[in-house]
Amino acid sequence: MRKSLSLQAEMTEEFGACVFDVTLDCEDGAPVGGELDHALMVADLAREAHAASLRRNPSKPARIAVRVHPVDHRAFEQDIEVLLGRAGAALCHVMLPKVETVADVVRAAWIMDQAHGPKPAASPIPLHALIESSAAVHRAFDIAAHPRIESLSFGLMDFVSSHGGAISAGAMRFDPMHGEATLDQFHHPLVTRAKLEIAAACHAHGKVPSHCVVTELADPLAIDAAALLARRMGYTRMWSIHPAQIRAIVTALAPSQHEVELAARVVDAGARQKWAPVSLDGQLHDRASYRYYWQLLERAYQTGCKLPGSVEQFFTQSQPSLGEAL
């Protein structure tokens, strides 16, 4: 956890933006019987890292999240009490594992709000949900629609294991060379169906789809290829299982320089015409493509890409988002 937080600070300085979140784990990371001590340690670590980031640059605070126990676990309410009570101001979101229904989200949000006392927080902490079973995939659109949900993540390992052996262990892996034959996580039909449903549910409700991990730690080419495949499936974020994977994921999911330059030209041309249709390089652009390229520029800005001067002002100056006009 400390290594990941240190890398986040290093890359924030390098990119000029906090380009990835660090999620501190209180679910799988806590030993059985030691949940309270682990939550206390995580809360202190989050608070210290957040304070250090503010000392370095108040305008670029660290993005630190926590994964708590499932809502039906005996330690869930204890996690919330400790983490929000000791480090609530340091958290960008709370990750809920094994979400099965909207009722899980409703209960979690209610318990979190009670942790703030009788006076509700001005900005409630967002929730991210891990979708880890076929039943949860079936309800993904309803879960994504909840206003407190900011993102859905796919939990590959639990999803595969929830099928009682009907999905082979190979589906938990990524095989860049023979994945189609071995039915790895990008080729097994039940797994790819789940990934596509989750991505579609997120985009239907304006939420962020986050792809699962790749466990092949010793193969740097595997993480590059997996991140590109995740992007093709509609995912705009991706989990890493080790700090060594983070740079490759950030690079793969960020727009390319060519995409950024084209987006800047389209948006600049549209702005000059007050968003009326224009022809650029023999192609027609109207509000639909303006929205697309504006969103691409937003992603580029958030991932630390250098924006062309013609559009940089839209993101660095204090003014209403042009995206609202589209």
N, C-alpha and C positions, 0 to 999 in steps of 0.2 A: 504493500500500500504506500509506504513512504517513497519507494522508488518511482511509482507511478505519479505521485504528487510532485516529486522533484522534476520528473520529465515534463509534466504539464507546465510547471513554472518556466522551465528552460525553453519550451516551444512557444509559450506565450510571448516571451521576450523576442524570440527569433521571428515569429510570424506577425507580431503586432496585434494578435487576437488570441483568445483562448479557444483553440481549435478542437479540443476533445474534452469530454467529461471524465472524471474519475469516480467510479462507483465503489464505495467501501462496503464490503459484504458482511452482513450480520446473519445471513441464512446458512449457507454451506460453510462459511468461514468460522462459525462459532462451534466450539466443542459441545457435545451434549452435556448439560448440567452447568456449562460455563457461559450461558447466554448473557447474563447480566454483566459479568466482568468484560465480556467481549464488546457489548454495546457501549459500556462506559469508555473503553479504550478507543472505539471508533468515534464516539462523540468528541472526545478530547482531541483526537487527531484531526478531525474535520474542522473544529474550531481553531486550532492552532494554524492549520494550513490556510484557512480563509483569512485570518488576521495577518499572516505573513504576506499574502498576496495583496492585501489592501495597503500594507506598508510599502510594498514595491511600486504599486501603481493603483490608486483608488478607482480609476476608470476601467480597470481590467481585472475584476476579482476572479479568483479561482472558481471553476464550476465543479462542485463536489456534491455527489449524491450518495445515498445509502440504499442498499437492498436489505429489507427487513424480512422477518419470517412471514409465511402465508397468514392470511387473516384468521384462519381457523387453528393456528398453532398457539400453544399456551404462552409462548413468549412474545406474541405479536404486540399486545398492548404495552407490555414492558418495554419493548424496542421503541415504540412511539413515544412513550413517556420520557425515556432516557434521552433519545436522540433529539427530539424536538425541544425538550426542556433544557438541554445543555448546549445544543448546537443548531437549533432551528434556523437562526439567521445565516448560518453558513451553508445551508443546503439549497441546491438548485432544484432538486426534485427527490421524491421517494419512489423507489422501485418496489412494486408488489409482485412477488413470484406466485406462480400457480393460480392465476386468476381464472376462474371458471365461468362466472356470471357477472352481470352488472351489479347484482346484490353485493358481491365482494368489494367492488369499487365504492359503492354507497356506504358500506360499513366502514371501510378504511378511511374514507373522507370524513365521516362523522367522528370517528375516534380521534383522528388528527386534529379536527377543529376543536374538540373538547380539550385537547392538550394545551390549547392556547388560553383556556379559562373562559369565563362568561363573555368576555369581549372578543369577537372574532378578529382574526388577523386581517390587516388591510389587503394583503395579497396572499391568499392561501397557497401553500406549497403544492405545485403540480404533482400528479401521479403518473408514473410509467408502469405499464402492465406487461408481465411476461405471459405469453400465450404458449402453453406447454402440453395441450392435449387436443384430441379431435373435437371434444365437446366445446372447448374454448374457441377453437378455430371456427366452429359452427356459429358461435355467438360473437365473433370478432367485430362485426359491423355495429352491433349494439354496444359493445364495450367501448369501441372507438368513439361512439357518439356522445359518451358521457362528458360533460363540460370540464370536469377536473382532469380527464386524461389528456396528456400531452403527446404520448408516444406509446406504440406497441412494439414489443420485442418478441422474436421467435426463440423459444427455448428448445433447441434441437435435441439435446440429450434426453431430457425428460419426455419430449414428444415421442421419440423412438421407443424408449423403455415403456411408455404407457400402453404400447400395443401388444405387450405380452409375447414378444418373439415373432409377431407377424411381419415386422420390418426387421431385416437383417442388420447386424452390427455395422456392416459396411456403410449404411446410410448415415452414421454419425461421423464419417470421415469425408475427406475431399481427396479425390484421386485425379489430378490434372491430366494424366496421360490416358487412363483407362476407366474414367468415371462412368461412361455410358454402359460399359460391360459389367462393371462391378456394382452398379446402382448406388453410387455415392450420394452425398446430400444434395447435389445439384441434378441428379438424374432419377432418384427413386420417385415414382409417381405420387405416392401419398405425401412425401416430404415437400416436393416442389409444389403440389397443390396447396398445402398449408401455407407455404411461403407466399404464394401469389394471392391467396385469400387475405392474408394479414396485410400485405402491401396495399391491396385494393381497398380494404376497410379503412386504412389510414388515409389514403388519398380521397376517399369519399367524404371524409369528415374533417379534412384539413389537419390531420395529425401526422406525426413523423414515424415512418416505419424503420425499425432498426434490425438489421440482419444478425443472425447467430454467429457464434464463434467458429473458428477453424483451429483444430487441435494440433495440426502439423507444425510444431514449433521450430523444427530444424530445417524447414524448407521455405526460404524467403520467397521463392517464386510462387509457391502455393498460395500465400496470402495475397500477393499481387493479383493472381488470376482469380481467386475467390472474390476479392473485393470488386473486380470488374464484372464478374457474373452477378453479384448481388446488385450492383448498380443497374444492370440490364433488367433485373426482375423488379425494379421500381423502388429499391431501397436507397435511402439517402444517408443512413448512418449504419455503422456496423460495430459489433462488439469485438474487442481484442481479449485474448486470454493471457497475454503476456506483453509487457511494455515494448518488447522488440518488434511487435507487429504494428504498433501505432502509426509510425511514419508512413508505412506502405498503405495503410487503410486511408489515412488523410489524403495522401496523394491520389489514390485511385478514385475516391469519391468526390474530390474537388473537380470543378470544370477545368478543361484544358485551356491553355493560353489561346489557342485558336477559337474555342467556344466563347471565351471572354471577349476577345476582340470583335467577333461577329456580333455578340449580344450588345456590346457598347455602340457599335455602328447603327444597329437597328433601333435601339432605344433613343439614341441621340437624334436619328432621323425622325422618329415618331414625335419626340418632344418638340422639334422645330416646326412640325406640322400640326401641333396641338392635338396629336393622336388621331388625325385623319389618316386614311390609307396612303401608303407610299410605295413606290417601286424602288427596290435596291438590288443591284446586280441582276436585274431581270426577274426578280421575284416580288410578288405582292405581299405586303405586310399590313396587318390591321390590328385591332385591339387584342385579338386572340394571341397573335405572335408577340405583340408588345408585352403582354402578361408573362408569356413563357420566358422571354429573354430577360425581363425584369427579375423574375424569380431566379434565373440562372446567375444573374449578377449578385443577387442577395446571397446565394450560396457561396459564390466566389469571395465576397467580402467577408463572410463569416468564417471562411477557412483560410483567411490570410493571404489570398491572391492579390496581386497588384492590379488595380483597376486603371484603365485608360483615363487620361485627364478629362475627356469629354463627359464622363459619367461619375467620376470619383466624387465630385461635389455633392451629388445626390445622397451619398452615404456618409460623408464626413462633416457636412454642415447641418446645423439644427434647423430642419424644415420638414414639413409633412412629407411622408413617403409618396413618391410618384405612383407607387403601386396602388395606393388608394384611389387614384384617378382612373385606373384601368379596370 
